[in-house]
């Protein structure tokens, strides 16, 4: 089935990807939407520069809208109590409460699959990091994570087990239909599926099992608008002649559903073309679609497939279309486009684009434009792998670039990057970093590059092997972890060192300090008598002497959330904080362990960081241990907790106690990735000449979070990113980077 003339396809090239179709569009899609759908071609380089003023300039609109601009469609944004489905992104299936249990169901078509996400703070939009409850619409019961080991259950929502925090991947911060999300329980573990189909909240890190997509029911149920139907009709009308032939219908149905029988095709054609003309006009197609000819999700998918086919071919004829398609599309969409073009045209799209980009702008700029096009066509794993190697290859290492990359590397890509790096460069990423760096700076990068549980297992092993034992390191790692994290570290320790962590700690420590650490490492969540335990703790410290064994058993067996309840209740009952009582009754490493457990992971993290910085000299090893592998929400929480506990600014304290590449690496560990990327972009364009390779790498890496990068760049420089690029680059290379920065 041919695609018809280039003119016909070009006339339809402005039919964009639907915002409801996977994979999710980048946050910059809203900018493209704002330019309407007139299709007026405008060269980005011809637009007037933004003016001055006290706020960052608005991003410049793209000349061709890539996302359907449809103001009549149901809003994708999520608000309090909106009904949703929670889909397991990698496994497939929908989270389904059923009576008192929760399981994974395969078909979200009947009750009880509908959920409502309710903010604990009441009405308003759902924002990344909000505390929420998840209610089943049909039963009125709430999802609950009673323990960090057993399956999720359903209950009346009257206790803390029903409170979750919802986090989303990427930006903007407001949750939308089809966002990738994670649910964190009150025990600070993420909800994920098990092999038996059950759902638990027992792991502290985000992986495939914990990754979900939130689907807004109103968007899925809403009838498509007239504009949407026209876009979908164009997707089926492959040759652009304003009608759908039997061959076109067969091709698209096969793409959407797999094999289509002749009987099924006859039935569809009979409904859509009752006069047997052999062609389906728009009105008949829209009527068939509105009456449930296919599920709405399939029509959305058809829109994607049709537009991929059109755009893949059109972009080879028009540079501006080529630039927009590659700069606006999500990484995964670009990869899908390569495969789709190969399928439809039996031609290597990447090779064709490389050839075209080599022909433009003359020899001065052609290499840079070609390099930018090549980077946009790379998979995320290949892009990060190459960028890391670029920072270390040749004579000398670009430490600023290496720091920015290692400290912002996405955890979801880490394992794939490790494998690809060794396959591509015949050395491991860790070995390459170790050979190119030194001293404390090297330790930061090596720790941050590894998976969190592998890093912490290594720190614990280093603390115990050789002469003497580093008790401070044992206390830091163990008390700053929750039960799920400790469980993962124990498993990793056994796997990496072929030794049981509990046995190793037992052999290297003694006395009450040993007993406290072992209790922390072996603790499992269990119900407890709040008032009874508070009374027992007080009794263990009253009178002559202290019952250390009782204190260890009562305190070190608690989860962080349970300790919050204990601290509050103890002070209510006895008028004095538990921490102060325990501090007055203990000493040494035993005291440090007990106080760290009472404070809880985040407050203990703030105290550990302060301990490493204050006084004469800096405990670099301890500081690195505390700051590596902090997710974004913990970075913000640490800065806030540090300010509340000590009345000091963490960033300023790090700057005051460290210097050079080591200081830059520590600062990158506690700041958001867009800020780090903005500084890297500034560095690539600052001074004499522009480091085009660096500029391209970071522009493509940051493409899906460009709004935050633009704000950070303006805050750092007082100048818009687009303006700076326009002053440093030329030709199609400039147009590409300008489109990326919008």
N, C-alpha and C positions, 0 to 999 in steps of 0.2 A: 504494500500500500504506500504510494508515494505521498510526499507532503506538498506537492503542487509548487507553484511559482514562488520565487523569493519575494516578489512584491506582495503576494497574498499573505504570506507568512509574516512579512514585516509589518503589514497593516494590522495584524493581530498581535504583534510582539508585546504590546503594552498590557496584554492580559496577564496579570501577575499571579504569583503563588498565593493561595488562600492562607490567611493567618491561622486557620484551624487545622492545617495539614502538617503532619510531621515531616522532617524534624522542625523544631520551633524556630521561628525567624529570630534574627538578632535584634537586640533592643533598638538598633538604629532604624528598624523598619518603620517606626512611627514617624521619623523624619521624612522617609520616602512617601508615606501616606499623605503627609501634609501638603504635597505638591499637586494633589488632585490627579485627574486622569486625562488631561487634555492631550498628552503625548507630545507636547511641543518640545522640540529638540533645543537644548541650550548647552553650549560648551561651558563646562565648569570654569575654564580659565578666563571666560569673557565676563564673568559676573563681577560686580563692583566689590571692592574690599569692604569688610565690616568696619564700622567706625569705632571711635574710642568710647570711653565711658567707664563706669564703675563696675560693670558686670560682664561676664564672658559673652562674646558675640554668639548669636544663634547660628547653628550649623547651616550650611548652604544646602538647599534642596537638590535632589538628584533630578536629572532631566527626564527619566523614565520611571514611573512608579512600579516597584516590583511587587508590592503587596496590594491586594485589592482594596481600593479606597471606597468603603461602603458604609455611609453614615447611618443607614437603616438597619444594619445588622445588629444582633444582640451583642451587647458589650462583653468582651472577653475577661475584663477585670473581675476579680473575686472580692466579695464583701462578706461581712458577718452573716452566718446562717444560710449562705448560698448552698444549694444542693449540688453535690459533686459525685463523681466516681473516683476512686483511687486505684489506678491501674499499676501493676507491677511491670516496670519498663522492660526488663530483660527476660523475665520468666513468661510474661503474659498473664492474663487473668485479672480479676477485680477483687479487691478486699470486700468480703461479704460477712457482716454480722448475721448470725443465725441462732436465735435464742440467746443462750448464755455463752456461746462460743463464737470464734471468728475463724474463717477459713478463706481460701482462695477459690473463687468461682471463675469459670471460663467464659460464661455468656452473660453480660450485664443487661439482660432484657426484662427481667421480672424481679419483683421484690424478693428478698430484702437487700438489694444492692445500693440503694440510694442513701447517701450520707449527707449530713450537714456539718460544716465546719463553723464552730461558734467561738468567737473571741471571748476570752475570760474578762476582758476589759469592756465588753459590750459592743455596741454598733460601731461601724466604720469599715474601711477597706482592710483586707488581709495583707499584712506586711511581713516580709522576711524576718523571722525571729519571733513572731507573735506567739503568745501562749494561747492554746486553743483546746477545745473539747470536740470530739468527733462523735456525732449522734447518728444512729440509724433512724431514718425517717419513719419506717414502717413500725418499729417496735418502741421507739422513744428511748432505747437504752444507749449507753455510751461505751466506746472502746475503753478498756482499762488494761494497764500493764502493772499487775499486782506485784510481780517479781521480775528479776533480771535473768531468770532461767526458764520459767514456765511459759506456756502460750498465752497470748492475749485473750481476754475474756470480755464479756459485756456486763455492765452494771448500771446502777442508777445515777452515776456521775457525782456522787456526794463526797468523794474523797480525792486525795491528791493523785491516786493512781490513774485517774481519768484525764489528768492534765498533761498535754504534750506541747512541745515547741515545734513549729513548722518552719523549715528552712527551704529556700529555693536555690537552684543553681543558676548563676548568672544574674544579670540585672535587667530591668529596673527592680527596685525592692518590692513593688506591689505584685502580688500573685495574680497570674492570669491563667486562662484556659490553656492546657497543654504544657504548663511549666513542669520542669523536673523538680521534685520536692523530696524532702526527707522529714520523717516524724521522729522527734527525740522524746523519750519518755521522761518522767520525773526522776528516774534513776540515771539520767544522762546517757542512755543507750538508745540506739536507733532501731526502729521497727523494721524487721526484715522477714523474709520467708525462709522456711526450712525445707529440706528435701521431702518431708512427708506432707507438705502443703499447709502446715500450720504457720502462724505468725507469732514471732517473739520479739522482745526488745532486750537483747543480751549482748550486743556488740557495740562498742563505742565509736567505731569508725564507719565511714560511708563506703559501701562497695556496691556491687551489682545487686546483691540480695536486698539492700536497703533503698534502692533507687525506685522512685515511683513517679508517675505522671498524674497530675490532677486535671480532671476533665469536668468542665462546668456543664451540668445537665441542661440548662436553658439554651446553651449554644448548640448542643447536640440535638435537642428536641425542636429547635426553632425551624420553621419552614425557611428555605433559602429565599433571598430577595430576588427581585427581577434581575438586578445586576449580576448576582452570583450565578443565576441560571444562564445568563448570556456568556459568562466566562466559561462555564462548564460546557455549554453548547460548542463554543469555539474549540475546546479541548477535544471533543468528539469529531468535530469538522476538520479533519486533518489536512485536507487539500484547500481549505479556505474558500469554498464555493457557496457558502451559506446554506448548505444542506448536508445531512449525514447519510451516506450510502450504507448498504448492507455490509460491505467490506470494512468500512470505518467502524460501524457498530460492532462487528465481530472482533476486530482488532482490539478495541478499547475494552470490551467485556472480557476478552481473554486476558488482557493486562490486569484487570481488576479482580477477576474471579477464578482465573486458571482456565481449564478446559471448558468450552461452551458447546453444548450439543446443538445440532441443526434444529431440533425441535424447540429448544429454548430460544434460539435466535429467531425462528419463525414466529414464535409467540410475541417476542418483543417487536418485531417488524409489523406484525398484524395490529398491535395496539397503536404503534406510533405512525404507521403508514397504511391506514385502512383502505386507501384507494389503490394500493399496490403500484405506486409510481416508481418505487425503487429509491426514493430520497425522502428524508425526514426534515421538514422545516422546523424553525425554532419553536413555533407555537405548539406543535405536536410533541416535540421533545420536552418542553416545559410542562405540559399537561401530564405526560408520562412520569416525569420526575416528581412533580407535586403529588401525584397519586401513589407514590411509593414504589416506583419502578426499580429503584435500588435504594439501599440505605443511604442516608445523607453523607455518612462518612465515606462511602465509595464515590459519591459525586465529588466530594472534596479531593479525594485521592486522584480521581480522573483529571481534575483541574491541574493538579501538580504534574501528572504525567504529560498532559498535552502541552503545558507551558514549557516543560523541560525540552520536549522535542523541538518546539518552535525556537526557543531561545538558544539552544545549543547550535542550531544551524544559522540562525540570524546573526549571532554575534561574530561569526567569521566574516560577515559582509560589512559590518559597521563597528568601528572602534569604540564609539561611545556606549553602544549596547554591550559589547564585550566587557568594557570596564565596569559597567553597572552590575551586570550579572554576577561577575566574580567578586566584586567588592561588597555587595549587599547580601548575597546568599550565605547561609550558614555553611561551615566547613563540610558538614555531612551532605548538604544539598549539592555542593560542588563535586563531591566524589560520586554522588548518584548521577549527576549530569554526565560525567565522563562515561560511566557504564551505559547510560541510556543512549548517548550518541553513538557509541560503538554498536549497540544493538540495532539501532534504526538505520545507520548509514554505513556500517562496516568500516568505520574510519576512526583513527586515533585522534580524538579531539585535542588532547594535550599536545600532540605533535603538531597539529594544524595551528594551534594558538601560538606555540613557540615559533613556528615559521612566520606567522603573521606579525608577531611582535618584533621579530628581527628585521622586518622590512620598514618599520616606521621611524620617523624623526631623524634619520641619518645616523652616522656611526657614533656621534658623541653621546647620544642619549639612549640608543637602541638597547645596549646591554643592560642598563638599569631598568628599562621598561620590561624587557624580557625576564630579568631576574624577579621583578615584582609579579609578573604573570605566573611564573613558575612557582613562586611561593604560595600564591593564591590557589593553585591547583594541587598543592601537596595536602596529604592527610595531616591531621593534627599531630599524630605521632611522628611522622617524617619531618614536619616543620620543626617541632621541638628538638628532635634528635639532631638535625642539621644545625640549628641555631646554637645548641650547646657545643657542638664540635667547632663551629665557626669561631666561638669565643676562645678556644684553646689551641687551634691549629696554627702552624707557622711559627715565626719567631715571637716569643712573648705571648702572654695571656692577657686578654682584655678583662681585668678583674671586675670592673663595674658591670659589664655585660653578663659575665658568668654569675655574679651575685644576683642580679635581677632575675635571671632565668632559673637558677636553682631555688631561690627563695619564693618563687611564684609558680613553680611547676605544679600542674593540676594533679592531685592525688589519684584521680581516676585514670590518668595516663601513665603513672609511674612505672608499673610493671611492663607495659608495652614499650615504653621508651628504653628501659633497661635492655630488653631483648633485642630491639631494633638497633640500638647503639652498638652492641657487641657484634651483631650480624653485619652491620655496615662498615664498622671501623676496626674490627678484629681486636678490640680491647674493651674492657668493661668501662662504664661511665665512672664508677668509683675509682678504678685504677688510674684513669686519665686525670681526674680531678686531683688525686693524691700526688701525681707526678708533676702537676703544674702549680700547686699551692703549698703553703707552709704555715707552721705555727698555729695559733688559735683560729686564724682565718680558715685554714684547711679543715680544722675540726668542725667548724660551723657547717661548711659545705658538705662534708662527708656525713655528718649526722642528719642534716636536712634532706639529703638525697635519698636516704634509705626510708623504707616504710616505717611508720611510727613504732610498731611493736618490735621490729628488728632493731631499730635504733635504741630503744629502751633496754632491750635484752643485752645489747652490746655494752651499754653504759653500766649495767649491773655486773656484767662479766668482768669488765675492766676494773670495777671497784673491788672485786674480790680476788682476782688472780695476782700472782706475784707476791712481793713482800708487803705485808700489812693489808689492811682493809680500809677503804674509804667509806666510813660510816655516814658521812654527810650525803654522799651520792645515793646510798641505799635509802636513806630517809626521804630525799627529794623525790626519787622516782616512785617509790611505793606509796607515800602518803598523798602525792598529787594525782594518783590514778583512782578511778572508781573500781567497783568489783569487776565489771566487764573488761576493762582495760587490763587489770591484773591477770585475769583469766587468759586473755590473748597473749600477754607477755610470757606467762608460764608455758603456754603451748609453743611459742616461738623459741624460747630458751631451750626447751627439750629438743626441738628440731635442729637448732643451729649448733648447740654445744653438746648434744647427746648426754645431757645431765639434767636432773630434776632441780629446778630453781629453789624449791623449798629446802631440799637437802643441802644445796650449796650454801644458802644463807645460814642454815643451822650449823654448818661446819666452820663458818667464818665469824660467828658472833656468839655472845653468851649472855647469861643472866636475864634480867627483865627486858632489856633491849631486844634480845633474841626472841623472847616469848611474844613481845608486841609485834615484831615484824612477821613472825610465823602466823600469828593470829590474823593479821591483815591479809596475808597471802592465801590463807585457807578459808577465809570467811565466806559464807553464803548467806544471801538475804533470808531473813526469817522474821515472822511476826514477833512482837515484843510488848511487854506491859510498860507503857511510857512512865506512869507515876511510880510503878514498882521499881523499875530500873533506876530512875532518878533517886529514889530513896536508898537503893542498894549502893549507888555510887557515893552518896553522902556518908552512908554508914562505913564504907571502906576507907574513908578519909578522916572520920571523927575519932576522937580518943587518942590513945598512945599508939604511935606507929601507923603505917598505911598498909592496907591489904592490896599490894600491887597486882597479885594474880586476879583478884576480883575486878579491879579497874580495867585490866587488859581485856578480860572476858566481856565486860559490859560495854566498853568503848570501842575496841578494835574490831568487834564483830558487826558494827553498825554500817549501813550504807551512808553516803554523804547526806542524802535527804533525811534519813532517820536522825542523823546527828544534829541537823538543823532543828528538828522537833525537840530533841533532847535538850539542846542548849537553851531554847526558849522556855521550855517547861521547868528546867532546873532553876533558872533565875526567878521565874514566877513563884515557885514553891519556897525557895530558900533565900531570896534577896541577894544572891551573889552569883556571879557567872561561874559556870563549870570550869572554864578555861583558867580562871584565876585560882580556883581551889586546887586544881590539878597541878598548876604551876608551882604553888606553894608546897606541895607534897612530894614533888619529884625533882630529878636533876639529871644532867648529862644527856647522853644520847637517848636514854629512855624518855626523859622529859620532852626532848625535841620531837620524838616520834608521837608521843601522846598529844602534844599540843597541835602538831600538824594534822592529826586525825580529827581532833575536835574542831579545828578551824574549817575543815573541808577543803577540797582540791583547789578551788579558785583563790580563796583567801590565803591558803598556804603557799600557793604559787607567788602571790604578791609579796608575802613575807620572805620567801626564799630569794626572790630577785633582789629585794632590798638588802638582805643579809650579804649577798654576793657583791653588792656595789659599795655599801657604806664602809667607812673606816679607811685605814691605810691599805692601799692596794685593792685589786679586784680579783675575786675568785672566778677566773675566766671559765674554768671547766664547769663550775656550778651554774654560772650565768647561761652558758650555751645549753646545758641540760634543761634549764627551765624554759628557754625561749623557742627551741626548735619544735616544729610540728604543731603550731597553734592554728586551728581553723579561725576564720574571720571573726566569728562571734566571740571566741575566747580572746582574741587580740583586743577587741574593744572592751571586753569585760575586765581584762587584766589592767589596761590603762585606767579604767574607771576605779577599780578596786585599789590600785596603787595610790591614786589620788586621795581616795576616801580614808585609807589606812594611815598614810604618812604625810598627806598634804603636799605632795611633790609630783612633778611631771616626769613620767617614766622616760619619755623621749629625751628630755633635757638631762636627766641623770645618766643615761647611756652615753650621750655625747660628752658629758663631763668626765667620764671614767674610761673611755676607750678612744681609739683613733684609727685612721687609715681604713684599709679594706675590711679589717675586723669590725670596726665601728659601723661601716656601711652595711655589712652583712647582718649584724644584730638589729639595726634599724629596719632593714627589709623584712625581718622576721616578725615585727610587731606592727607593721603598717599594711594597709590594703594593697592588693596587687595593682590596681589602676594607678595609684600614686607612684609605685615603683616603675611602672611602664612609662608614665609621663616623664619622669626624670631621665629614663633611658633615651626617650625620644629627644628630649632637650639636649642631652649629651651628644647624640648623633649629629645634631645640627649646629652645635655651639662652636665658636671659634672659627678658624680658617678652614674652609671647605666643609663638605658634608660627608659623613660616613654612610654611604648609601646602603651598604649591605646591612648595617645595624638598623638603619631607619626602616628598611623594608621588613626585616624580621619582626621588629617590635610592632610595626603598624599592622601586620597580618595577625600576629599573636593576639593583639588587643582588639581586633575588629569587632568582636561580639560584646565588648564592654567599653565602646568608644565614648559613650556619653560621660562616664565617670573619668575617663582618661582626659577628655577635653577640659572638664572642670578643673582637674588637678593641674593640667598644663597651664591653664590660664592663671590659677592661683600662684604657681611657681614663677611664671614669667611675665604676667600682666599682658600677655598677648595671645590671641587665638591661635590654635594649632593650625587651622587652615591658612591663616595669613603667613605664618612662619614657613609652612611648606611652599606656598606660592612664591616666597622670596628666595627659596633654596633650590627649587627644581624647575624643570621646563618640559614642554611637550606632553606626549601621552603619559610619560612617567609621572609628571606633575598631576595630570588629570586623574590618574589612578589613585595616587596618594590623597588627593583632595576628596575623591569619592569615598575612600576608606575612612577619612576623618570626619565625614558628615554623620 
